[in-house]
Amino acid sequence: MTRKIRVGVLFGGRSGEHEVSLRSAASIIAALNRDKYDVLPMAISKAGRWLAPAQSAKLLPGSARLGSSRSRALTIQPAPGSAARLDVVFPVLHGTFGEDGTVQGLLELAGVPYVGAGVLGSAVAMDKDVMKRLFRQRGLPTPDHAVVCRSDLRGPGRGGLVARLVRQFGLPLFVKPANLGSSVGITKSHDRAEVSRALDLAAQYDRKILVERFIDGREIECSVLGNDHPEASLPGEILPSREFYDYQAKYIDEASRLIIPAPLTAAQTRRARRLAVGAFLACECSGMARVDFFLERRTGRLLLNELNTIPGFTSISMYPKLWEASGVPYSELIDRLIQLALERHAEKSRTRYSI
């Protein structure tokens, strides 16, 4: 009898996206085929404490249905004769301390295969400023932006800073933390007072703040799957229930609509898929990513907004829904991601580290 693959699903974490992570992890765990996988829930608390599988399962929505009581304790680097190690980890740690390369570095040191981008890809895609610079270096279109440091907001020059940003980008404009996701800390600002308040809000979540030109456009997304030769799904469109697709519209308000596939021309669909793969490769990603665009209404241009290396996996998340519409159902998608992780780890193991 073939031994089951032991999968650790890692979720929670210290970021502002902790609750989103719990919902994503619950969906993944429910979809894993128990005839093929042994599943270990692995949670990190908001305080940064790693929890045992039984404690972890209790954090999950619908945890009573997960049947995790028989899970073994987590062993990443076992001593001889101890419990068998994990075969692969599926990180679902959205945002800081999970999507930014920190956990990926830990798993690299432990020699454990894991789903998704490596240390470099995770770090650069998490930092929206660095990500956009890589887009531009590859000739990929993205909206204009500027960077403000949290320290810039202290002192007498603050008023002049706000005035310069308004002159540079006009109104409205967007202010967001450079290193966060799920639209946490993002504000669409319509006047100087709102810009000032938005900078303070974003500064609560990151020391580096992104200020972006507002693009009057449709919100288009593509999912990407693969390692060295990735593929992009059919694109989808988001019709947010609010002024923009903020945290409330994504996860709480059920009035937002997802249109899959997006009503685009054949040429626009081809370009969105090409740009999505280009963004994935520009950021040195692997495994998975969701790529977000604006389709500017006035010009018809597709502009890259951002790339997410650990996209949402909830029942309403765009990443799995786009692949389902492209012919890859949820459970098969999870299988393919795990296989990509194992393939990438096997390829890396061929690298020589000593002389």
C-alpha positions in Angstrom: 0.0 0.0 0.0 1.4 3.4 -1.0 2.2 5.6 2.0 0.0 8.8 2.3 1.7 12.2 1.8 1.9 14.0 5.1 0.8 17.6 4.5 1.1 20.4 7.1 -1.3 23.2 6.4 0.2 26.3 8.1 -2.2 29.2 8.9 -3.0 32.1 11.2 0.0 34.2 11.9 0.7 37.7 13.2 -0.5 39.7 10.3 -3.7 41.8 9.9 -5.0 39.0 7.7 -5.1 36.3 10.4 -8.9 35.7 10.1 -8.7 35.4 6.3 -6.0 32.8 6.7 -8.2 30.7 9.0 -10.9 30.6 6.4 -8.5 29.7 3.6 -6.9 26.9 5.6 -10.3 25.4 6.5 -11.2 25.3 2.8 -7.9 23.6 1.9 -8.1 21.1 4.7 -11.7 20.2 3.8 -10.7 19.6 0.2 -7.6 17.4 0.8 -8.3 13.7 -0.1 -7.9 11.7 3.1 -7.2 8.6 1.0 -4.1 10.3 -0.4 -3.0 12.7 2.4 -2.4 12.8 6.1 -3.3 16.3 7.2 -1.8 18.2 10.1 -3.4 21.6 10.9 -0.5 23.9 12.0 -1.5 27.3 13.4 0.5 30.3 14.5 -1.4 32.5 17.0 -1.7 36.3 16.7 1.0 36.5 19.3 3.4 34.4 17.1 3.1 31.2 19.2 3.1 27.9 17.2 0.3 25.6 18.2 0.0 21.8 18.3 -2.3 20.2 15.7 -5.2 19.7 18.1 -5.1 23.3 19.3 -4.7 24.5 15.7 -7.8 22.6 14.5 -9.9 24.4 17.1 -9.2 27.7 15.5 -10.6 26.7 12.2 -14.2 27.5 11.1 -16.0 24.2 11.2 -13.2 22.6 13.1 -15.5 19.9 14.5 -15.8 18.5 11.0 -12.1 18.2 10.4 -11.5 15.1 12.4 -8.0 16.2 13.4 -7.8 14.3 16.8 -5.7 11.6 15.3 -3.1 13.9 13.8 0.5 13.4 15.0 2.5 16.2 16.6 4.4 18.4 14.2 8.0 17.3 13.5 9.9 19.4 11.0 13.5 18.0 11.6 13.1 14.8 13.5 15.8 13.0 15.5 16.5 9.3 14.6 13.6 7.1 15.7 11.2 10.0 16.1 7.9 10.5 14.3 8.1 10.7 10.5 8.7 14.2 9.2 6.3 16.2 7.1 6.4 15.6 3.4 5.3 19.0 2.4 3.9 22.2 4.0 1.1 24.2 2.5 1.5 27.8 3.9 -1.7 29.8 4.0 -0.2 32.7 6.0 -1.5 35.8 4.2 0.5 39.0 4.7 3.3 39.8 7.0 5.4 37.0 8.6 4.0 34.4 6.1 3.8 35.7 2.6 6.9 37.8 2.8 9.6 35.1 2.7 10.1 34.7 6.5 8.4 31.4 6.9 9.7 30.3 3.5 13.2 30.9 4.9 12.5 28.7 7.9 11.2 25.9 5.7 14.3 26.2 3.5 16.6 25.8 6.5 14.6 22.8 7.7 14.7 21.2 4.3 11.0 20.8 4.0 9.2 21.2 0.6 6.5 23.8 0.6 3.8 25.2 -1.7 4.3 28.5 -3.4 7.0 31.0 -4.0 10.4 30.8 -2.5 12.2 33.4 -0.2 13.0 35.8 -3.0 9.7 35.6 -4.9 7.7 35.9 -1.7 9.7 38.9 -0.5 9.7 41.0 -3.7 6.0 40.3 -4.4 5.1 41.3 -0.9 6.8 44.6 -1.2 4.6 46.5 -3.7 7.3 49.1 -4.3 10.0 46.5 -5.3 7.4 44.5 -7.2 6.5 47.5 -9.3 10.1 48.3 -10.0 10.6 44.8 -11.3 7.5 45.2 -13.5 9.0 48.3 -15.0 12.4 46.7 -15.5 10.6 44.0 -17.6 8.6 46.6 -19.5 5.3 45.6 -17.9 2.8 48.4 -17.5 1.8 49.5 -13.9 0.4 52.7 -12.4 2.7 55.5 -11.3 3.6 55.5 -7.6 5.7 57.1 -4.9 7.1 55.8 -1.6 6.7 57.6 1.7 8.5 56.4 4.9 6.8 56.5 8.2 9.5 58.7 9.5 8.6 61.3 6.8 5.3 61.8 8.5 6.9 63.3 11.6 8.1 66.9 11.8 7.3 70.2 10.1 7.6 69.0 6.5 4.4 66.8 6.6 2.1 69.5 5.1 4.5 70.0 2.2 4.7 66.3 1.7 0.9 65.9 1.3 0.8 68.9 -1.0 3.5 67.4 -3.3 1.7 64.1 -3.4 -1.5 65.7 -4.5 0.3 67.8 -7.2 2.1 64.7 -8.5 -0.9 62.3 -8.7 -4.0 64.5 -8.5 -7.1 63.5 -6.6 -8.4 61.0 -5.8 -5.3 58.9 -5.1 -4.6 55.7 -3.2 -2.6 55.2 -0.1 -1.6 51.8 1.1 1.0 49.9 3.2 3.8 48.6 1.0 3.8 45.2 2.7 0.3 43.9 3.3 -2.6 42.4 1.5 -6.4 41.9 1.5 -6.7 45.7 1.1 -5.9 46.2 4.8 -4.9 49.8 5.6 -5.8 51.0 2.1 -7.6 54.3 1.5 -9.0 56.0 -1.5 -8.4 59.7 -0.7 -10.4 62.5 -2.2 -8.8 65.6 -0.6 -5.7 66.6 1.3 -7.2 65.9 4.7 -8.1 62.4 3.7 -4.6 61.9 2.3 -3.1 62.9 5.6 -5.3 60.5 7.6 -4.7 57.7 5.0 -0.9 58.1 5.5 -1.4 57.7 9.3 -3.5 54.6 8.8 -1.1 53.0 6.4 1.8 53.8 8.7 0.2 51.7 11.4 0.8 48.6 9.2 4.2 49.3 7.6 7.1 51.7 7.8 7.0 52.0 4.0 3.9 53.5 2.4 2.8 53.5 -1.2 1.0 56.4 -2.8 -0.5 55.6 -6.2 -2.3 57.3 -9.0 -6.0 56.5 -9.2 -6.9 54.5 -12.3 -10.5 54.7 -13.5 -10.8 51.1 -14.6 -12.3 47.7 -14.3 -10.7 45.3 -11.9 -9.5 42.1 -13.7 -7.7 39.1 -12.1 -5.8 36.1 -13.4 -4.6 33.0 -11.5 -1.1 31.6 -12.4 0.0 28.0 -11.7 3.4 26.4 -12.4 7.1 26.6 -11.7 9.5 27.4 -14.5 6.8 27.2 -17.2 3.7 28.7 -15.6 0.2 29.0 -17.1 -2.5 31.6 -16.5 -6.2 30.9 -16.1 -9.0 32.7 -17.8 -9.3 36.2 -16.4 -12.2 37.2 -14.1 -13.7 40.6 -13.2 -14.6 42.0 -9.8 -17.6 44.3 -9.4 -17.1 45.6 -5.9 -20.0 46.5 -3.7 -18.1 49.6 -2.4 -16.1 52.4 -3.9 -13.2 50.0 -4.3 -12.5 46.3 -3.5 -11.5 46.8 0.2 -11.4 44.3 3.0 -15.2 44.8 3.7 -16.1 44.1 0.1 -13.8 41.1 -0.2 -14.6 39.2 3.0 -17.7 40.6 4.8 -20.1 42.2 2.4 -21.7 39.6 0.1 -22.9 42.2 -2.4 -19.6 42.2 -4.5 -19.9 40.2 -7.7 -17.3 38.0 -9.4 -17.7 37.6 -13.2 -15.9 34.5 -14.5 -14.8 34.6 -17.2 -14.5 38.3 -17.5 -16.4 39.9 -20.4 -13.3 40.8 -22.5 -12.4 40.6 -26.1 -10.2 37.7 -27.2 -7.3 40.0 -27.6 -7.7 41.5 -24.1 -8.0 37.9 -22.7 -4.7 36.9 -24.4 -2.9 40.0 -23.2 -4.1 39.6 -19.6 -2.8 36.0 -19.5 0.5 37.0 -21.1 1.0 39.8 -18.6 0.0 37.6 -15.7 2.7 35.1 -16.6 5.2 37.9 -17.2 4.5 39.3 -13.8 4.9 35.9 -12.2 8.3 35.4 -13.9 9.5 38.9 -13.2 9.0 38.4 -9.5 10.7 34.9 -9.5 7.6 33.2 -8.3 6.8 29.5 -8.3 3.7 27.4 -7.5 0.9 29.9 -7.5 0.0 33.6 -7.6 -3.0 35.7 -8.4 -2.3 38.7 -10.6 -4.5 41.8 -10.4 -5.0 44.4 -13.2 -6.8 47.6 -14.0 -8.4 47.8 -17.4 -8.4 51.6 -17.9 -11.8 52.7 -19.2 -10.5 55.7 -21.1 -7.6 54.1 -23.0 -8.4 50.3 -22.8 -4.9 49.7 -21.4 -4.3 46.8 -19.0 -2.2 47.9 -16.1 -0.7 45.5 -13.5 -1.8 46.4 -10.0 -0.1 43.7 -7.9 0.7 40.0 -7.5 -0.2 37.9 -4.5 1.9 34.8 -3.9 -0.5 33.3 -1.3 -3.9 34.3 -2.6 -7.1 33.6 -0.8 -8.4 30.0 -0.8 -11.8 30.6 0.8 -15.1 29.5 -0.8 -15.5 32.9 -2.5 -11.8 33.5 -3.4 -10.9 34.4 -7.0 -7.8 32.2 -7.3 -9.5 28.8 -7.1 -12.7 30.0 -8.9 -10.7 31.1 -11.9 -9.0 27.7 -12.2 -12.3 26.0 -11.8 -13.6 28.0 -14.7 -10.4 27.1 -16.6 -11.0 23.3 -16.1 -9.1 22.6 -12.9 -11.5 21.9 -10.0 -10.5 22.8 -6.4 -9.3 19.4 -5.2 -7.3 18.9 -8.3 -5.8 22.4 -7.9 -4.6 21.5 -4.4 -3.1 18.2 -5.7 -1.2 20.1 -8.5 0.1 22.7 -6.1 1.5 20.0 -3.8 3.0 18.2 -6.7 4.7 21.5 -7.9 6.1 21.9 -4.4 7.6 18.4 -4.4 9.0 18.9 -7.9 10.6 22.2 -7.0 12.2 20.8 -3.9 13.5 17.8 -5.9 15.0 20.2 -8.5 16.6 22.3 -5.8 18.1 19.2 -4.1 20.2 18.7 -7.2 22.1 22.0 -6.4 25.6 21.5 -5.0 26.2 23.5 -1.8 29.7 22.3 -0.8 33.1 22.0 -2.6 
